[in-house]
């Protein structure tokens, strides 16, 4: 493939306008063909490029194999990262390539993502198995079939647990692969520490809600637990519903540009505060969270037997939920407009999450946490409501 600087370029033998998107697709296809030729020792021609939407720095293209003497899938997905990061900065290409390497070394039953077929650090390209046009978890949640959405959520929770169980104890492998690819090994995320340190002052300033010293210390302990060496496993980090494909073999995770090894209970918080780490989160019906927790625990209890103990798991999940709600509030509250106008859904999310935290804490016997969470929920509702409540996902309305 060549780029024609005259204003058009050739893509799969077709003349197309040489705009930024066409050139990016062409570069991805060329990089894909190069890495496949190196991997299999023979030229492999790719055709019928289809640009796939994505929010990250990579150009993502689906392509068909025109000719090959090897047993390869009919179609492949190419992820090309043309821009190199600043020196010392985290490299999303390296994070994703190493994440896929980690899973490709596992058996197909343990692999909760597409298979990595080829990658190259020089060309900054990945070629992965194409899972086709399977719906995303977001599609299911925004559809009209409540039963299908429920099955997909339980499959997502099981896949998350299987992902954690299959990668437990493999942090050294992950870091070694990352060093080999030239990416800096990431330190632990400092967000939990910053959020727990700064949120109390924010709550006092915006709503006049005081945070007792014991609650501050509880939140700080939660942040430390999130950074601990316990329950370490791989995390995609970005657990947004649109990054999960609902396939016949279960939910499969996509986009590991932020992938790392961390405490798995940080991910498990999303079972209690569903998809709160991303934008556009809505609510799930009563009982759904408990069912998701049970599905996740069934997968991880084989590697962490202590989590089969209901009391132990409840305490861990409450800590993770508290931390998730504190972080979400720390991130979102400064962005809320003053007064009652605008961004009602964001305020409603915070009200709902703090109310849920209060209810969970009360059930767990943590009266002070419950009282503080209820006070915050009431204050946010009074400032941006009243009567705010996060709407259910469309499938459950």
N, C-alpha and C positions, 0 to 999 in steps of 0.2 A: 504494500500500500504506500502511496505517496501523497503528499499534500501539494496541491496546485495553488500557488499564491495569486493566481489571476482572479480569484473570486469564486471559483468552484473547486470541488475536490471529488475524488472517486471513492465511493463507499460501496463495496461489494459489486463493483462494476457499473454502478449507476452514478451519473453526474448529479451532485447536490450542491446547494449553496454552501459556501465555506464559512458559515457562521460559527460562533463559539461552540454551540452544541454539536454541530456536525464534526468539527475538528476534534472535539473531546471524544466523541464516539469513535472516530477513526483512529485516534491515538490508543484508545482502549482495545480496539480490535487488533491493531498491529502488535501491541504489547502481549495480548492473549495468544496470538499465533506464535510469537517469538518464544514465549515461555513453554508452550505446548511442544514446539519443535525441539527445544532443549530437553524437555522432560522425557519425550518418547523417541527422540533420535530420528525423527522424520517430519517432513512438512505436513501440517494439518491446516486445511483451509476453512476459515469461518465465514459464513454468509448470513444474510437476513438479520442484520443488527436491529435490536429493539431496545430503545433507551428506557430504563426502568427508573421511576422516581425514587429519590432518596434525599434526606436532609443533611447527610454528612459530606465530607470533603471528596469522596470518591465518585468517579463516573461509573455507573452501574449499567451493564449492557447484557442482554440475553442474545445469544447467537446460536445458529445451527451449524453443525459440522457438515461441510459439503463433501469432503472425502477424507477417509482415514483407513489405514489397514489395522487399526487397533480397536479393541472392544471398548468404545467410549459411548457415553449417553448421546442421544441425538442432539440435544441442546445443552448448552453450558451457560453459566453466568460469569461474567468477567467484572472484577472490581479493580479499577485503576486509580491510583493515587499520584497524580502528576506533581503535586507540590510537596517539597520536602519541608519538614518542620524546622524551626529555628534550632540552633545548636543547644543541646541539653533539654529541649522541650519534649514532651511525650509525643510519640509518633503513632497516629491512629492506624497507619498501615502495619507497623510492627505489632501493635496490640492485637489487631485482627488476624494477621497471619499466624501469630503464635497461638492464639485462641483456637483457630481451626486446626493447627498442627496437633494441639493437645487432644482434641476430640478425634481426629482422624486416626490416631494411634490406638483408639479404643475399638471394641467390637461394635458392629452395626447396632446391636441392641442397646448399647450404652451411649451411642452418639446422638445427642439431642439437637443436631444441626445438620446442614448439608455437608457432604464429604468434600474435603479439599483435594483437588486433582493436581494442581500445580501452583507454584508461587515463585516469585523472583524478586529479591531485594533491589537489584539494579534497575529493573523496569518498574518496580513498585506496583506489582500486579498480582492478583489472586484469580485463579480459575476454580470455580466450585460447581458442584452438582446442581442442576436445576430442578427444583421441587415443583415446577410448573405453576399453574395459575390457581393454586389452592387459596381459599379465602383466609384472611387474617383473623386473628381474634377480635380485632376491632370490627371487622365486617359482621361477625357473629353477634357482638354486643349491640351493634347499631342496626341489626336486622329485625325481623318480626317474629322469629321463632324462639320463644323462651326456653323450650326444652333443649334446642340445639345450642343456645348460648350457655345454658347450665352445663351441658356435657363438655363444651369447649373449655369452660373455666376449670372444671375438674381435671380435664386432660392437661391443661396448662399447669395446674398445681402439681400433678403427678410428674410431668416432665421436668418441672423446676426441681422437685425432690430428687429425681433420677440424675439430673445434671449435677446436683450437689453431691450425691452419693458416689457417682462415678469419678469425680475429680477430687474427693477428699484426700488429703495427704499428698497432693501432687504440686504443691507450691514450688518446691525446688526445681521440678521439671519445667514448670512454666517460666520461672525466672532464668533458668539456663538457656532455654530456647530464645527468650527475649534478648539476652545478652549476645547470643550467637547472631541474631539478626540485626544487631546494632542499636536496638532501642534501649533507652535508659529504663532500669527497673523502677517502677513507680513506688513512691512511698505511700503510706496510708493517707487517705483523704482527711484533711483537717476540718472539713465542713462540720462534722458533729461537735467538735470542740468549740469552734467559733459560734455555732448556733446556740449551744447550751450556755456559753458565756455571755452572749449578747441579747438573747431573747427576753430575759427578765426586765432589762431596762427598756426594751421596746414595748413590752406590755404595759409597763408603768407609764411611759410617755404617751402612748396612744389611747389607753383605756383606763388608766388609773388602777390597774390590777396588780396587786403586790404578789411577789413570789417569795415564799418563806425560805429560809436558809436550808431547811431539810429537803425541800423540793428541789432547790438548786443542786444540792449534793446528790440527790437521787438522779437527776438528769446528767450530771457530770459522770456518775458511775456508769450510766447507760452508754455514754459516749466512749468511756474507756473500754467497756465490754465490747463495743463494736470494733475496736481496734485490737482486741486481744488475739492470742494465738489459738483460741478455742474455735471449734467448728469451722475450720478454714476449708474453703472450697472455691471453685471457679464461679464467678458472677459475670453475666453479660453487662451488668450495671444498668443499661437502658432496657427496662422491662415493659416499655410501652406496648399496648395491644397491637399496634400496627407492625411491631417487630417480631410477631409470633405467627407462624403459618399453621393452620389447622389441617393436618393431613390425615390420611386414612390410618397411618401408623402412630398418630398422636401429634401433639403440638411440637413444632420444631422452632428453635430460636434462630434469629438472624441478627446481623449487625453487631459485631464484637469490637467496634472501634474504641470502646472504652473498657473492654474486657480485662479483668484482673482477678486475682485470688484475694478473698477477704472473708470475714465472718459471715457464714451463710444466713445467720439470723437477721442480718441487715436486709437481705432479699425477702426473708420470710415475713417481714413487717408489711410487705405489699399484700399479704393474705388478709391482714387485718385492716389495712388502709389501702384499698385496691388502687394500684396504678397512680398513687399520689406523687410519685417522684417525677411524673411528666405532666404535660399540659392536657386539659380537657377531661380530667377524671370525673366520672359520675358515680352514682351509688349502686350497690347490689342489694337484692332483696334479703330479708331477714333469713338467717340460717345459712346463707351461701358461704360466708366467711368460715364458719365452723367446718363445713363440708370440705372446703379447700384446704384448711389446716390439716384435717384428717388424711386427705389424699397425699399431701406433702410429707407428713410424718410417717406414713406407711412406707415411703421410699427411703427416708433418711435414718430411720431407727435401726437399720441393720449396721450402719457404720457409726452411729452415735446412739447406743442403746439407752443412755440416760434420758433421751428425749421421749422415750416411750412412757416415762413417768408423767402422768397428767399434771401433777403439781409443779414439777420442774419446768415442763414445757410452758405452762401458763405463766410462770414468773418470767421466763425468758421472752415470751411473746409480748407480755405487757411492757417490759423494758424496751423492746424493739419498736413497739407501737408508740410508746411515749417519745422515743427519739425521733421517729419518722414524723410525728405530728409537730414536734418542736422545730425540726429542720424545715418542714413545709411552711410553717408559720413565719419563721425567720426569713425565708426566701420570698414569701408572698405579701406579708403585711406592709412592707415599705412601698409596694407597688399599687396598693389599693388607694383609690381616690379618697380624699377627705369628704365626709358627709355620706349621704345615702345614694348618690347617683353613680351608676357605672359599675361594671365588673361584679354584678351581683352573684354570678356563678362562682367566682373565686372566693368571695366572702361566705357564700353558702357552703362551699367545700370546707372551709376552715371551721365554721360553726358545727357542721356535721361531724367532722373528725374529732374535734374537742369533746363534743357530746358523747361520741362513741368511746373515746378514751375514758371519760368519766364513768360510763356504764361498766366498761371492762374492769376498771380499777376497783369499783365498788364490789363487783362480783368476786374479785381476787382478794378482797379484804384490805385494800390500800386506800383507806378513807381520805387521807390527806391529798393524795394524787387525784382522787375523784372530786374532791371539793374544789381544788385549784382548777382542774380542767373544766368543771361546770361553770366556774366564775368567768373563765376566759371565753367560753362559748356564749354565755349570756352577754358579755361585754361587746363581743364582735357583732352579735345579733342586734343589740341595741344601737350600735353605731352605724350598721349598714342594712338593717332590716326595718321593722321586726319580722319575725316569723320565717327566717331563712332556713331552708333545708335543701340539701343537694338532691337533684332529681335523679331518678333511676336511669340506667342505660335504657335506650328505646326498646330493646328486646323484652324488658320486664315491665313495661308500662301497661 
